[in-house]
Amino acid sequence: MRTKFPSKLVPRQTIGNIGLYYACYRLSLFGWNVLPTSRNTKGIDIFIFSQDVCRIRLFK
């Protein structure tokens, strides 16, 4: 699904947040527990771990 946002109406940070939360949504559909970082922090963007906490992944 492609949506064209008018660049003057929607700030780039908001568009980035939309993508971040969409990725979190999709990962949660596959059974991962997902924790996005807050704001525009440097380093890790998404922290995910399995239901039994045996597997942990970090994404930038």
Phi and psi restraints in degrees (range 20) as a CNS / XPLOR table:
assign (resid 1 and name C) (resid 2 and name N)
       (resid 2 and name CA) (resid 2 and name C) 1.0 -111.2 20.0 2
assign (resid 2 and name N) (resid 2 and name CA)
       (resid 2 and name C) (resid 3 and name N) 1.0 128.6 20.0 2
assign (resid 2 and name C) (resid 3 and name N)
       (resid 3 and name CA) (resid 3 and name C) 1.0 -125.0 20.0 2
assign (resid 3 and name N) (resid 3 and name CA)
       (resid 3 and name C) (resid 4 and name N) 1.0 130.5 20.0 2
assign (resid 3 and name C) (resid 4 and name N)
       (resid 4 and name CA) (resid 4 and name C) 1.0 -93.0 20.0 2
assign (resid 4 and name N) (resid 4 and name CA)
       (resid 4 and name C) (resid 5 and name N) 1.0 116.0 20.0 2
assign (resid 4 and name C) (resid 5 and name N)
       (resid 5 and name CA) (resid 5 and name C) 1.0 -95.5 20.0 2
assign (resid 5 and name N) (resid 5 and name CA)
       (resid 5 and name C) (resid 6 and name N) 1.0 133.5 20.0 2
assign (resid 5 and name C) (resid 6 and name N)
       (resid 6 and name CA) (resid 6 and name C) 1.0 -63.9 20.0 2
assign (resid 6 and name N) (resid 6 and name CA)
       (resid 6 and name C) (resid 7 and name N) 1.0 121.2 20.0 2
assign (resid 6 and name C) (resid 7 and name N)
       (resid 7 and name CA) (resid 7 and name C) 1.0 -63.6 20.0 2
assign (resid 7 and name N) (resid 7 and name CA)
       (resid 7 and name C) (resid 8 and name N) 1.0 -25.3 20.0 2
assign (resid 7 and name C) (resid 8 and name N)
       (resid 8 and name CA) (resid 8 and name C) 1.0 -80.5 20.0 2
assign (resid 8 and name N) (resid 8 and name CA)
       (resid 8 and name C) (resid 9 and name N) 1.0 -20.6 20.0 2
assign (resid 8 and name C) (resid 9 and name N)
       (resid 9 and name CA) (resid 9 and name C) 1.0 -93.9 20.0 2
assign (resid 9 and name N) (resid 9 and name CA)
       (resid 9 and name C) (resid 10 and name N) 1.0 -30.4 20.0 2
assign (resid 9 and name C) (resid 10 and name N)
       (resid 10 and name CA) (resid 10 and name C) 1.0 -119.5 20.0 2
assign (resid 10 and name N) (resid 10 and name CA)
       (resid 10 and name C) (resid 11 and name N) 1.0 119.1 20.0 2
assign (resid 10 and name C) (resid 11 and name N)
       (resid 11 and name CA) (resid 11 and name C) 1.0 -65.0 20.0 2
assign (resid 11 and name N) (resid 11 and name CA)
       (resid 11 and name C) (resid 12 and name N) 1.0 152.5 20.0 2
assign (resid 11 and name C) (resid 12 and name N)
       (resid 12 and name CA) (resid 12 and name C) 1.0 -58.8 20.0 2
assign (resid 12 and name N) (resid 12 and name CA)
       (resid 12 and name C) (resid 13 and name N) 1.0 -36.4 20.0 2
assign (resid 12 and name C) (resid 13 and name N)
       (resid 13 and name CA) (resid 13 and name C) 1.0 -61.6 20.0 2
assign (resid 13 and name N) (resid 13 and name CA)
       (resid 13 and name C) (resid 14 and name N) 1.0 -39.0 20.0 2
assign (resid 13 and name C) (resid 14 and name N)
       (resid 14 and name CA) (resid 14 and name C) 1.0 -65.9 20.0 2
assign (resid 14 and name N) (resid 14 and name CA)
       (resid 14 and name C) (resid 15 and name N) 1.0 -41.7 20.0 2
assign (resid 14 and name C) (resid 15 and name N)
       (resid 15 and name CA) (resid 15 and name C) 1.0 -64.0 20.0 2
assign (resid 15 and name N) (resid 15 and name CA)
       (resid 15 and name C) (resid 16 and name N) 1.0 -39.7 20.0 2
assign (resid 15 and name C) (resid 16 and name N)
       (resid 16 and name CA) (resid 16 and name C) 1.0 -62.8 20.0 2
assign (resid 16 and name N) (resid 16 and name CA)
       (resid 16 and name C) (resid 17 and name N) 1.0 -40.6 20.0 2
assign (resid 16 and name C) (resid 17 and name N)
       (resid 17 and name CA) (resid 17 and name C) 1.0 -65.1 20.0 2
assign (resid 17 and name N) (resid 17 and name CA)
       (resid 17 and name C) (resid 18 and name N) 1.0 -37.0 20.0 2
assign (resid 17 and name C) (resid 18 and name N)
       (resid 18 and name CA) (resid 18 and name C) 1.0 -60.4 20.0 2
assign (resid 18 and name N) (resid 18 and name CA)
       (resid 18 and name C) (resid 19 and name N) 1.0 -45.5 20.0 2
assign (resid 18 and name C) (resid 19 and name N)
       (resid 19 and name CA) (resid 19 and name C) 1.0 -64.5 20.0 2
assign (resid 19 and name N) (resid 19 and name CA)
       (resid 19 and name C) (resid 20 and name N) 1.0 -40.9 20.0 2
assign (resid 19 and name C) (resid 20 and name N)
       (resid 20 and name CA) (resid 20 and name C) 1.0 -61.2 20.0 2
assign (resid 20 and name N) (resid 20 and name CA)
       (resid 20 and name C) (resid 21 and name N) 1.0 -49.4 20.0 2
assign (resid 20 and name C) (resid 21 and name N)
       (resid 21 and name CA) (resid 21 and name C) 1.0 -71.7 20.0 2
assign (resid 21 and name N) (resid 21 and name CA)
       (resid 21 and name C) (resid 22 and name N) 1.0 -28.0 20.0 2
assign (resid 21 and name C) (resid 22 and name N)
       (resid 22 and name CA) (resid 22 and name C) 1.0 -68.2 20.0 2
assign (resid 22 and name N) (resid 22 and name CA)
       (resid 22 and name C) (resid 23 and name N) 1.0 -41.5 20.0 2
assign (resid 22 and name C) (resid 23 and name N)
       (resid 23 and name CA) (resid 23 and name C) 1.0 -62.5 20.0 2
assign (resid 23 and name N) (resid 23 and name CA)
       (resid 23 and name C) (resid 24 and name N) 1.0 -40.4 20.0 2
assign (resid 23 and name C) (resid 24 and name N)
       (resid 24 and name CA) (resid 24 and name C) 1.0 -63.2 20.0 2
assign (resid 24 and name N) (resid 24 and name CA)
       (resid 24 and name C) (resid 25 and name N) 1.0 -41.5 20.0 2
assign (resid 24 and name C) (resid 25 and name N)
       (resid 25 and name CA) (resid 25 and name C) 1.0 -59.9 20.0 2
assign (resid 25 and name N) (resid 25 and name CA)
       (resid 25 and name C) (resid 26 and name N) 1.0 -47.6 20.0 2
assign (resid 25 and name C) (resid 26 and name N)
       (resid 26 and name CA) (resid 26 and name C) 1.0 -65.3 20.0 2
assign (resid 26 and name N) (resid 26 and name CA)
       (resid 26 and name C) (resid 27 and name N) 1.0 -40.3 20.0 2
assign (resid 26 and name C) (resid 27 and name N)
       (resid 27 and name CA) (resid 27 and name C) 1.0 -64.6 20.0 2
assign (resid 27 and name N) (resid 27 and name CA)
       (resid 27 and name C) (resid 28 and name N) 1.0 -37.2 20.0 2
assign (resid 27 and name C) (resid 28 and name N)
       (resid 28 and name CA) (resid 28 and name C) 1.0 -67.4 20.0 2
assign (resid 28 and name N) (resid 28 and name CA)
       (resid 28 and name C) (resid 29 and name N) 1.0 -27.9 20.0 2
assign (resid 28 and name C) (resid 29 and name N)
       (resid 29 and name CA) (resid 29 and name C) 1.0 -66.3 20.0 2
assign (resid 29 and name N) (resid 29 and name CA)
       (resid 29 and name C) (resid 30 and name N) 1.0 -26.1 20.0 2
assign (resid 29 and name C) (resid 30 and name N)
       (resid 30 and name CA) (resid 30 and name C) 1.0 -88.3 20.0 2
assign (resid 30 and name N) (resid 30 and name CA)
       (resid 30 and name C) (resid 31 and name N) 1.0 6.6 20.0 2
assign (resid 30 and name C) (resid 31 and name N)
       (resid 31 and name CA) (resid 31 and name C) 1.0 94.5 20.0 2
assign (resid 31 and name N) (resid 31 and name CA)
       (resid 31 and name C) (resid 32 and name N) 1.0 9.5 20.0 2
assign (resid 31 and name C) (resid 32 and name N)
       (resid 32 and name CA) (resid 32 and name C) 1.0 -87.8 20.0 2
assign (resid 32 and name N) (resid 32 and name CA)
       (resid 32 and name C) (resid 33 and name N) 1.0 147.9 20.0 2
assign (resid 32 and name C) (resid 33 and name N)
       (resid 33 and name CA) (resid 33 and name C) 1.0 -88.0 20.0 2
assign (resid 33 and name N) (resid 33 and name CA)
       (resid 33 and name C) (resid 34 and name N) 1.0 128.5 20.0 2
assign (resid 33 and name C) (resid 34 and name N)
       (resid 34 and name CA) (resid 34 and name C) 1.0 -123.2 20.0 2
assign (resid 34 and name N) (resid 34 and name CA)
       (resid 34 and name C) (resid 35 and name N) 1.0 132.5 20.0 2
assign (resid 34 and name C) (resid 35 and name N)
       (resid 35 and name CA) (resid 35 and name C) 1.0 -127.6 20.0 2
assign (resid 35 and name N) (resid 35 and name CA)
       (resid 35 and name C) (resid 36 and name N) 1.0 103.3 20.0 2
assign (resid 35 and name C) (resid 36 and name N)
       (resid 36 and name CA) (resid 36 and name C) 1.0 -76.2 20.0 2
assign (resid 36 and name N) (resid 36 and name CA)
       (resid 36 and name C) (resid 37 and name N) 1.0 149.6 20.0 2
assign (resid 36 and name C) (resid 37 and name N)
       (resid 37 and name CA) (resid 37 and name C) 1.0 -77.4 20.0 2
assign (resid 37 and name N) (resid 37 and name CA)
       (resid 37 and name C) (resid 38 and name N) 1.0 160.0 20.0 2
assign (resid 37 and name C) (resid 38 and name N)
       (resid 38 and name CA) (resid 38 and name C) 1.0 -92.3 20.0 2
assign (resid 38 and name N) (resid 38 and name CA)
       (resid 38 and name C) (resid 39 and name N) 1.0 149.1 20.0 2
assign (resid 38 and name C) (resid 39 and name N)
       (resid 39 and name CA) (resid 39 and name C) 1.0 59.3 20.0 2
assign (resid 39 and name N) (resid 39 and name CA)
       (resid 39 and name C) (resid 40 and name N) 1.0 -146.1 20.0 2
assign (resid 39 and name C) (resid 40 and name N)
       (resid 40 and name CA) (resid 40 and name C) 1.0 -111.9 20.0 2
assign (resid 40 and name N) (resid 40 and name CA)
       (resid 40 and name C) (resid 41 and name N) 1.0 57.9 20.0 2
assign (resid 40 and name C) (resid 41 and name N)
       (resid 41 and name CA) (resid 41 and name C) 1.0 -74.3 20.0 2
assign (resid 41 and name N) (resid 41 and name CA)
       (resid 41 and name C) (resid 42 and name N) 1.0 153.7 20.0 2
assign (resid 41 and name C) (resid 42 and name N)
       (resid 42 and name CA) (resid 42 and name C) 1.0 -85.4 20.0 2
assign (resid 42 and name N) (resid 42 and name CA)
       (resid 42 and name C) (resid 43 and name N) 1.0 147.2 20.0 2
assign (resid 42 and name C) (resid 43 and name N)
       (resid 43 and name CA) (resid 43 and name C) 1.0 103.0 20.0 2
assign (resid 43 and name N) (resid 43 and name CA)
       (resid 43 and name C) (resid 44 and name N) 1.0 -128.0 20.0 2
assign (resid 43 and name C) (resid 44 and name N)
       (resid 44 and name CA) (resid 44 and name C) 1.0 -76.2 20.0 2
assign (resid 44 and name N) (resid 44 and name CA)
       (resid 44 and name C) (resid 45 and name N) 1.0 134.8 20.0 2
assign (resid 44 and name C) (resid 45 and name N)
       (resid 45 and name CA) (resid 45 and name C) 1.0 -98.2 20.0 2
assign (resid 45 and name N) (resid 45 and name CA)
       (resid 45 and name C) (resid 46 and name N) 1.0 -39.9 20.0 2
assign (resid 45 and name C) (resid 46 and name N)
       (resid 46 and name CA) (resid 46 and name C) 1.0 -133.4 20.0 2
assign (resid 46 and name N) (resid 46 and name CA)
       (resid 46 and name C) (resid 47 and name N) 1.0 130.6 20.0 2
assign (resid 46 and name C) (resid 47 and name N)
       (resid 47 and name CA) (resid 47 and name C) 1.0 -112.1 20.0 2
assign (resid 47 and name N) (resid 47 and name CA)
       (resid 47 and name C) (resid 48 and name N) 1.0 118.2 20.0 2
assign (resid 47 and name C) (resid 48 and name N)
       (resid 48 and name CA) (resid 48 and name C) 1.0 -124.4 20.0 2
assign (resid 48 and name N) (resid 48 and name CA)
       (resid 48 and name C) (resid 49 and name N) 1.0 149.4 20.0 2
assign (resid 48 and name C) (resid 49 and name N)
       (resid 49 and name CA) (resid 49 and name C) 1.0 -148.1 20.0 2
assign (resid 49 and name N) (resid 49 and name CA)
       (resid 49 and name C) (resid 50 and name N) 1.0 153.2 20.0 2
assign (resid 49 and name C) (resid 50 and name N)
       (resid 50 and name CA) (resid 50 and name C) 1.0 -73.0 20.0 2
assign (resid 50 and name N) (resid 50 and name CA)
       (resid 50 and name C) (resid 51 and name N) 1.0 168.7 20.0 2
assign (resid 50 and name C) (resid 51 and name N)
       (resid 51 and name CA) (resid 51 and name C) 1.0 -60.3 20.0 2
assign (resid 51 and name N) (resid 51 and name CA)
       (resid 51 and name C) (resid 52 and name N) 1.0 -35.7 20.0 2
assign (resid 51 and name C) (resid 52 and name N)
       (resid 52 and name CA) (resid 52 and name C) 1.0 -94.9 20.0 2
assign (resid 52 and name N) (resid 52 and name CA)
       (resid 52 and name C) (resid 53 and name N) 1.0 6.9 20.0 2
assign (resid 52 and name C) (resid 53 and name N)
       (resid 53 and name CA) (resid 53 and name C) 1.0 58.9 20.0 2
assign (resid 53 and name N) (resid 53 and name CA)
       (resid 53 and name C) (resid 54 and name N) 1.0 27.0 20.0 2
assign (resid 53 and name C) (resid 54 and name N)
       (resid 54 and name CA) (resid 54 and name C) 1.0 -86.3 20.0 2
assign (resid 54 and name N) (resid 54 and name CA)
       (resid 54 and name C) (resid 55 and name N) 1.0 -25.4 20.0 2
assign (resid 54 and name C) (resid 55 and name N)
       (resid 55 and name CA) (resid 55 and name C) 1.0 -122.2 20.0 2
assign (resid 55 and name N) (resid 55 and name CA)
       (resid 55 and name C) (resid 56 and name N) 1.0 132.6 20.0 2
assign (resid 55 and name C) (resid 56 and name N)
       (resid 56 and name CA) (resid 56 and name C) 1.0 -128.9 20.0 2
assign (resid 56 and name N) (resid 56 and name CA)
       (resid 56 and name C) (resid 57 and name N) 1.0 136.5 20.0 2
assign (resid 56 and name C) (resid 57 and name N)
       (resid 57 and name CA) (resid 57 and name C) 1.0 -131.3 20.0 2
assign (resid 57 and name N) (resid 57 and name CA)
       (resid 57 and name C) (resid 58 and name N) 1.0 145.7 20.0 2
assign (resid 57 and name C) (resid 58 and name N)
       (resid 58 and name CA) (resid 58 and name C) 1.0 -123.7 20.0 2
assign (resid 58 and name N) (resid 58 and name CA)
       (resid 58 and name C) (resid 59 and name N) 1.0 136.0 20.0 2
assign (resid 58 and name C) (resid 59 and name N)
       (resid 59 and name CA) (resid 59 and name C) 1.0 -124.4 20.0 2
assign (resid 59 and name N) (resid 59 and name CA)
       (resid 59 and name C) (resid 60 and name N) 1.0 137.5 20.0 2
